[in-house]
C-alpha cells in the first residue's frame, strides 16, 4: 500500500513538472484565434417599400465583401468579392443557402435598402474558411436589396 501511494504521488509530480515546463509530448504550436467582432447590422439607406425581408423570401441583392480589418476605420480589409460588376445574386432567406450572417443580416430590409454587415467567423465560414477566405476570418459586406419575392 505504501509503495502504491508513493507511485501515485510520484506520477502526479512528474505530470505537474511536465505541464509546468511545457512538456507532455505535444510539440504542436499553440494557435489562437483572432478576436472576433460582434455581429453588427448598420442601415445606410432604408428602403422605400413597405415589404420587409423575412424567412422564406426570395431576395435579389447586390453586394461587396471584404475581409474584416480591425485596424481600418471602416473595418474593410481586402475586398474578396462583388456582384457589382455583373448580375445581382438571388437566394431564399433562412434556408441555409448562404452564410448565417446573411440569413440573419438581411431580415427586415426593404427594396432599395442598403446595409453594412459585420459578420464574425462563426456566422461566416468558421474554422474551415474557403478557397478565398482564411479560417476564422470575420467579414464585412455592403448589401443592397434589389427585389423581394414571396
N, C-alpha and C positions, 0 to 999 in steps of 0.2 A: 504494500500500500504506500509506504514511504517512497519507494522507488518510482511508482507510477505518478505520484503527486509531483515529484521532482521533474519528471519528463514533461508533464503538462506545463509546469511553470517555466521550464527551460524553453519549450516550444513557443510559448507566448512571448517570452523575452526576445527570442530570435525574430519572431514575426514583427514585433514592435520596432526592433532595430532596423529591419529591412524597410519598413514603411518610413521611418524617420530619415533614412538615408536615400530614399527614393528608389530603393531596390525592389525586388519581388519578381524579377524575371520579365517584366513587361517593358521592353525597350522602345515602344511606340511613343512618338512625341505626343504631348498633350495638346489637343486643339480646343480652342474656344470659339464660340460663335459670336459674331459681331452683335452689338446691341441693336435690337430691333425697334423701329419706331412704332407708335400706336397706329392702328387703323384709323385713317382720317379721310373725311369727305368734305370738300370745300366747293360750294357752288360759286362759279364765277359769272354765270348767266343763268337765270331761272327761265325755263321755257315758257312759252305763251299759251300752250294748250292746257286744257283742264284735266286731260287724262294723264295719270302718273304711271310710271313703270311699276309693275307688280309681278310676282312669281307667275310663270306660265305665259307671260307676254313674249312675243317675238319682237325683238328690238333690232334696229339697224343703227349702227354707230360709226362715227369716225373717231380715231384715237391716235395718240402718240405715246410711246412708252420709253421710260428711262430707268436706268439702274439708280437706286436711291444713293444719294451722297449727302451725308450729314453735314459736311463742311460747306456745301453750296447753299447760297441764300434761298433758292427756290427748291432745294433738295434734289434737283435734277442733275444726275451724273451723265454718263454716256447714254445717248439715245440708241435703243436697240431695235425699234420697230415703229412703223407708222402706216396708217391706211390713207393718209392724206395725198399720197402720190398715185392712188388708184381708186378702187371701189371700196365703199364702206363695208363693214363687217356685220353680219346678221347672226343672231343666236337666240335661243329661248332661255329666258332668265329663270334661274332656280333649278335647272335640270343637270347641272354639273358639266355643261359643255365648255365652260370657261373656268378660270381660276375662281376660288371662293370670293376673293376680294372684288371681282367684277359682279358676281351673282348678288352680293350684298351691297356693293357700292353704287349700283345703278338704280336700286329701289327708290321710288319717289321722284325720279327725274321726269321731266316733261319734254316733248318735242321742242327742239331748239335750245334745250338746256345744255350748259357746259359745266363740267365738274372735274376737279382735280382729286385724284385718289392717291393716298399714300398707303401702300399695302405691305405689311410685314411678311417675311418669308413664309411663315406658316399658313398664310392665306393666299400664297402665290405658288411657287414651285418647290418650297421647302428644302429639305436636306438633299434632294435629288438634283435640283436645278434642271436645266435642259441644255441643248447644244449652244444656246446663246447666253443664257442666264446662269451665273455660277451658283453653286449650292448656298443655301442660307442667305440669299440676297433679297433685300426689300426692294420694292419697285414703286415708281411714280407714273401715273397715267393722267393725261388730259383726255377726257371723253366728251363727245358731243352726240346727243341723241338726235338722229335724223328722222326716225319713224318708230311708231309703236303699233303692233297689230295684236288683236285679241282673238 
